[in-house]
């Protein structure tokens, strides 16, 4: 359960917010009084997300768009801003992933993840800047531990998320004068997410990950949502350019040990 912070009267846009961790973040903002917009590629997921957000309370709208398409992002973000009268909180979390070694991964497969994660982040943030509340807006990028810890079978994600964290730091410097804060959240192993299903496809793999976390449990979507609420609140008004893990201490060493074991849980094969 997310913590209670009053976001009444504020408008929140969550890109990639139709499933998983990002939907949990959108739901937490809705539960705390915000007007919430979510963007995703799948119409079916969008409708399901809007049903959950409406049940959480407050106004919720959704749009379908691919973050790799700049014109679609511009039209979508502009339309959402027009509807709400501006954007107070932007969460950029669209992402792609699949396990594959560098030699088994096609150039198209590599590009697809980089284009969704890194280029998509650039498209969303560059477009949204004109509509952000100044001063006072909070931008939150959803990163991954692969940004700073190398992991076999994750070359594409490591490259893309490292770029996302540098986008966070650079824009925190460039946009600070206008009163816009930019931070990254780095979720660790979160239960019942698509990422966990892909990276830990067996009971043995999930147990291995759980054992490698210092707190000895998998995270919950609410753990990530709580940090998003904090970063978007006045309590974090002097925090910008931060890359903050929510991982139970996993990145302190357990992730590196687990990464070395990853290849034996997957069959080699070309991935596009």
C-alpha positions as a printed Julia matrix, in Angstrom:
272×3 Matrix{Float64}:
   0.0     0.0     0.0
   1.39    3.38   -1.01
   1.9     6.09    1.58
  -0.5     9.02    1.83
   0.63   12.34    0.35
  -1.94   14.84   -0.91
  -1.69   15.46   -4.66
  -5.16   16.96   -5.02
  -5.34   19.39   -7.9
  -2.12   18.12   -9.49
  -1.79   16.47  -12.88
   0.42   13.42  -13.31
   1.49   11.84  -16.6
   2.9     8.3   -16.48
   4.35    7.14  -19.78
   4.45    3.36  -19.91
   1.84    3.48  -17.16
  -0.49    0.76  -18.4
   1.2    -2.18  -16.67
   3.67   -3.32  -14.05
   5.61   -0.95  -11.84
   4.51    2.11  -13.79
   0.84    1.27  -13.38
   1.47    0.85   -9.65
   2.95    4.34   -9.59
  -0.01    5.77  -11.51
  -2.42    4.05   -9.14
  -0.62    5.47   -6.09
  -0.94    9.01   -7.44
  -4.65    8.43   -8.18
  -5.2     7.14   -4.64
  -3.61   10.34   -3.35
  -5.93   12.67   -5.23
  -4.04   13.41   -8.47
  -5.52   13.58  -11.92
  -3.64   10.89  -13.8
  -2.92   10.24  -17.47
  -1.27    7.04  -18.68
   0.29    6.3   -22.06
   1.03    2.88  -23.53
   1.15    1.03  -26.83
  -1.53   -1.61  -26.16
  -5.19   -0.59  -26.34
  -6.2    -3.61  -24.26
  -3.73   -2.78  -21.48
  -4.77    0.86  -21.61
  -8.43    0.04  -21.02
  -7.54   -2.3   -18.15
  -5.3     0.35  -16.57
  -7.99    3.02  -16.79
 -10.44    0.71  -15.06
  -8.01    0.28  -12.16
  -7.21    3.98  -11.98
 -10.87    4.97  -11.98
 -11.45    2.58   -9.08
  -8.55    4.22   -7.22
 -10.35    7.56   -7.36
  -9.98   10.84   -9.19
  -9.88   11.6   -12.89
  -7.96    9.25  -15.18
  -7.39    9.44  -18.92
  -5.26    7.39  -21.29
  -3.73    7.53  -24.75
  -2.02    5.01  -27.02
   1.36    6.02  -28.42
   4.78    4.58  -29.21
   7.56    6.59  -27.54
   9.86    5.85  -30.5
   7.61    8.02  -32.68
   8.37   11.67  -31.88
   5.33   13.06  -33.69
   3.05   10.66  -31.79
   4.66   11.68  -28.5
   4.24   15.37  -29.32
   0.58   14.95  -30.2
  -0.14   12.77  -27.17
   1.67   14.82  -24.54
   0.31   18.07  -25.94
  -3.23   16.72  -25.87
  -2.9    15.52  -22.29
  -1.52   18.88  -21.2
  -4.36   20.68  -22.92
  -6.85   18.45  -21.11
  -5.32   18.98  -17.68
  -4.01   22.52  -18.13
  -0.37   21.53  -17.63
   1.7    18.73  -16.11
   2.95   18.79  -12.52
   4.55   15.34  -12.4
   5.99   13.37  -15.3
   6.99    9.72  -14.89
   8.82    8.3   -17.91
   8.95    4.53  -17.71
   8.44    2.97  -21.13
  10.89    0.07  -21.48
  11.68   -3.09  -23.4
  13.73   -6.13  -22.45
  14.52   -9.72  -23.36
  17.45  -11.93  -22.3
  19.99  -12.59  -25.05
  23.76  -12.67  -25.39
  25.42  -10.0   -27.51
  26.12  -12.5   -30.32
  22.62  -14.01  -30.24
  20.97  -10.6   -30.3
  20.25   -9.08  -33.7
  21.1    -5.43  -34.38
  17.37   -4.8   -34.7
  16.77   -6.32  -31.27
  19.49   -4.16  -29.73
  18.12   -1.05  -31.42
  14.55   -1.78  -30.36
  15.43   -1.68  -26.65
  17.7     1.36  -26.97
  15.04    3.17  -29.0
  12.28    2.47  -26.47
  14.29    3.08  -23.31
  16.73    5.83  -24.24
  15.42    7.55  -27.35
  11.89    7.23  -25.98
  12.94    8.92  -22.74
  14.48   11.76  -24.73
  11.34   12.14  -26.84
   9.06   12.23  -23.8
  11.13   14.63  -21.69
  12.01   16.99  -24.53
   8.37   17.21  -25.57
   6.95   17.51  -22.05
   9.24   20.33  -20.94
   7.06   23.01  -22.55
   4.05   21.81  -20.55
   5.67   21.29  -17.14
   4.71   23.52  -14.23
   7.58   25.97  -13.66
   8.75   26.17  -10.97
   7.72   23.04   -9.13
   7.44   20.22  -11.65
   8.96   16.84  -10.86
  10.27   14.52  -13.59
  10.97   10.91  -12.64
  12.69    8.47  -14.99
  12.38    4.75  -14.3
  15.83    3.22  -14.7
  17.24   -0.24  -13.85
  20.23   -1.72  -11.98
  21.71   -2.64  -15.37
  22.51    1.05  -15.75
  25.5     0.72  -13.45
  26.04   -3.02  -12.88
  26.97   -5.08  -15.96
  24.79   -8.14  -16.46
  25.2   -10.96  -18.99
  22.38  -11.25  -21.54
  21.47   -7.61  -20.91
  23.86   -5.61  -23.12
  21.03   -3.65  -24.72
  19.41   -2.75  -21.38
  22.75   -1.89  -19.75
  23.54    0.52  -22.59
  20.06    2.05  -22.7
  19.54    2.55  -18.97
  23.04    3.95  -18.46
  22.02    6.54  -21.01
  18.75    7.22  -19.2
  20.61    7.96  -15.96
  22.91   10.4   -17.75
  19.85   12.06  -19.3
  18.54   12.46  -15.75
  21.75   14.08  -14.51
  22.24   16.39  -17.48
  18.64   17.62  -17.51
  18.74   18.16  -13.75
  21.55   20.62  -14.46
  19.95   22.24  -17.5
  16.4    22.5   -16.09
  17.2    23.36  -12.49
  17.11   27.09  -13.11
  13.5    26.84  -14.28
  12.54   24.98  -11.1
  12.07   21.57  -12.71
  13.58   18.65  -10.79
  14.7    15.48  -12.62
  15.48   12.21  -10.81
  15.76    8.49  -11.57
  14.26    5.59   -9.66
  16.07    2.26   -9.98
  13.74   -0.63   -9.06
  15.4    -3.85   -7.97
  13.7    -7.27   -8.12
   9.98   -6.52   -7.89
   7.58   -9.46   -7.58
   4.83  -10.13  -10.12
   6.28   -7.95  -12.88
   7.07   -8.73  -16.49
  10.74   -8.05  -15.79
  10.88  -10.72  -13.09
   9.11  -13.21  -15.34
  11.7   -12.63  -18.07
  14.82  -12.53  -15.89
  13.73  -15.19  -13.39
  11.62  -17.64  -15.4
  11.98  -20.56  -12.95
  11.28  -21.11   -9.26
  14.99  -21.76   -8.78
  15.9   -18.43  -10.38
  13.38  -16.5    -8.27
  14.68  -18.1    -5.1
  18.26  -17.32   -6.13
  17.35  -13.67   -6.54
  15.46  -13.53   -3.24
  18.45  -15.05   -1.43
  20.77  -12.47   -3.01
  18.76   -9.5    -1.61
  20.06   -8.32    1.8
  16.49   -7.81    3.04
  15.65  -11.36    1.89
  12.47  -10.54    0.05
  11.37   -9.39   -3.35
  10.11   -5.84   -3.63
   6.53   -4.78   -4.17
   5.19   -2.28   -6.68
   4.17   -0.12   -3.71
   7.8     0.15   -2.63
   8.62    1.88   -5.9
   5.44    3.95   -5.85
   6.28    5.27   -2.38
   9.58    6.69   -3.63
   7.84    8.25   -6.64
   5.34    9.94   -4.33
   8.17   11.26   -2.17
  10.21   12.58   -5.09
   7.17   14.34   -6.51
   6.25   15.91   -3.16
   7.44   19.11   -1.46
   9.46   16.92    0.91
  11.91   16.34   -1.96
  12.02   19.95   -3.15
  15.84   20.08   -2.86
  16.51   16.74   -4.55
  17.42   16.68   -8.22
  19.83   14.69  -10.35
  19.57   11.72   -7.98
  19.62    8.1    -9.12
  17.91    6.25   -6.29
  17.65    2.45   -5.96
  14.64    0.71   -4.44
  16.11   -2.76   -4.23
  16.43   -4.0    -0.65
  20.19   -3.5    -0.9
  20.48   -5.78   -3.95
  22.91   -3.5    -5.78
  25.37   -3.68   -2.87
  26.63   -7.03   -4.1
  23.83   -9.52   -4.52
  23.03   -8.38   -8.04
  26.6    -8.97   -9.22
  26.61  -12.49   -7.78
  23.23  -13.25   -9.31
  24.26  -11.85  -12.71
  27.06  -14.39  -12.97
  24.49  -17.17  -12.65
  22.0   -15.81  -15.17
  23.27  -17.5   -18.36
  22.56  -21.01  -17.1
  18.86  -20.2   -16.72
  18.41  -19.37  -20.41
  18.83  -21.31  -23.62
  21.02  -19.56  -26.22
  19.32  -18.47  -29.4
  19.04  -15.5   -31.71
  16.67  -12.78  -30.56
  15.33  -10.05  -32.78
